[in-house]
Structures are given as structure tokens and as C-alpha cells.
Amino acid sequence: MDLSEAQKKYLRGLGHDLKPLIMVGDAGLSESLLAEYEATLAHHELIKVKVRTADHESRDKMIKQLCVDHSASLIQRIGSVALLYRANPEKKPEKRLRIPSR
């Protein structure tokens, strides 16, 4: 999903007070972690993911894989914490996260 800069700025504001809901550790992107990530992203639409690896390259690769494989948008990354967004059209309209139009 392509988001405008104004939409990303709005989502960064919403994500500011969020705590990381998914923690990726030494085991990496296991099947159970990916299942939990998918369920959490579908439920919340906007989540923070903390990737704890010693290697910057592998951290960036994991964040990119989470975005590409699950159709999520990277809104912001600060250090080891990434803010990810994916709209869930199956949620009731009043429960969906509303973002401003382009």
C-alpha cells in the first residue's frame, strides 16, 4: 500500500505512544512468531515491532521481510523498533483505523 507523506506523518503520531507488541529475538522469524505477527497486525492495523539482533543488516532484512511477505507498510524505523501499518478491510468500519485521504 502506497501512503502519502501526510498519511505517514499522521500514523507516526498515532504510533508515538505505542509499545512494541512483537519482539523478534535470537530465534528470528519463526513460524509461531509470524503467526502471532499476522494476528496482531490484523487486529491492531498499526503496531510496533522490536527486532533484537546484533547485526544491523540482519535487522533491516527481517523488517523488510515482515513488510513484503505480509503486505505491510513501514511507517518509521528508529533503531531496532519499526512501526508497521496494514489496513484490515475485514474489520467493521467503525473499528478500522481511519487515516486522512491523500
C-alpha positions as CSV (number, residue, x, y, z in Angstrom):
1,M,0.0,0.0,0.0
2,D,1.4,3.3,-1.0
3,L,0.9,6.0,1.6
4,S,1.4,9.7,1.2
5,E,3.8,11.6,3.4
6,A,0.9,13.2,5.2
7,Q,-0.7,9.8,5.9
8,K,2.7,8.5,7.2
9,K,3.0,11.6,9.4
10,Y,-0.5,11.0,10.8
11,L,0.3,7.3,11.5
12,R,3.6,8.3,13.2
13,G,1.7,10.5,15.5
14,L,-0.7,7.6,16.4
15,G,2.2,5.3,16.9
16,H,4.2,7.5,19.1
17,D,2.8,6.2,22.4
18,L,2.5,2.6,21.3
19,K,4.6,-0.1,22.9
20,P,6.2,-2.9,20.8
21,L,3.7,-5.8,20.6
22,I,6.0,-8.2,18.7
23,M,9.6,-8.9,19.8
24,V,11.9,-10.7,17.4
25,G,14.8,-12.3,19.3
26,D,17.7,-14.6,18.6
27,A,15.3,-17.3,17.1
28,G,14.5,-14.9,14.2
29,L,11.3,-15.1,12.3
30,S,9.9,-18.5,13.4
31,E,6.6,-19.8,12.2
32,S,5.0,-19.2,15.6
33,L,6.3,-15.6,15.7
34,L,5.0,-15.0,12.1
35,A,1.5,-16.4,13.1
36,E,1.4,-14.0,16.1
37,Y,2.6,-11.1,14.0
38,E,-0.1,-11.8,11.4
39,A,-2.9,-12.0,14.0
40,T,-1.6,-8.9,15.8
41,L,-1.3,-6.8,12.6
42,A,-4.8,-7.9,11.5
43,H,-6.3,-6.9,14.9
44,H,-4.5,-3.6,15.5
45,E,-3.5,-2.5,12.0
46,L,-0.7,-0.3,13.4
47,I,1.9,-2.0,15.5
48,K,5.5,-1.6,16.7
49,V,7.9,-4.5,16.2
50,K,11.2,-4.7,18.1
51,V,14.0,-6.6,16.4
52,R,16.8,-7.6,18.8
53,T,19.8,-8.6,16.7
54,A,23.4,-7.6,17.0
55,D,23.8,-7.2,13.2
56,H,22.2,-4.1,11.6
57,E,22.0,-5.8,8.2
58,S,20.0,-8.7,9.5
59,R,17.7,-6.4,11.5
60,D,16.9,-4.4,8.4
61,K,16.4,-7.6,6.4
62,M,13.9,-9.0,8.9
63,I,11.9,-5.8,9.0
64,K,11.8,-5.7,5.2
65,Q,10.7,-9.4,5.1
66,L,7.9,-8.6,7.6
67,C,6.7,-5.8,5.3
68,V,7.0,-7.6,2.0
69,D,5.7,-11.0,3.0
70,H,2.7,-9.6,4.8
71,S,1.8,-6.6,2.7
72,A,2.6,-4.1,5.5
73,S,3.9,-0.6,5.1
74,L,7.0,0.6,7.0
75,I,5.9,3.9,8.5
76,Q,9.0,4.6,10.6
77,R,12.1,2.8,12.0
78,I,14.1,4.1,14.9
79,G,16.9,1.9,16.0
80,S,15.6,-1.6,16.5
81,V,11.9,-0.6,16.6
82,A,9.8,-0.5,13.5
83,L,6.3,1.0,13.1
84,L,4.2,-1.1,10.6
85,Y,0.8,-0.5,9.2
86,R,-1.6,-2.6,7.2
87,A,-5.3,-1.8,6.7
88,N,-7.8,-4.6,7.5
89,P,-10.8,-4.3,5.2
90,E,-12.5,-7.3,7.1
91,K,-12.9,-5.3,10.3
92,K,-16.2,-3.4,10.9
93,P,-15.9,0.1,9.5
94,E,-16.3,1.7,12.9
95,K,-13.4,-0.4,14.3
96,R,-10.9,0.4,11.4
97,L,-8.1,2.8,11.8
98,R,-9.1,5.9,9.9
99,I,-6.3,7.8,8.1
100,P,-6.7,11.0,6.2
101,S,-7.2,10.8,2.4
102,R,-4.2,11.7,0.3
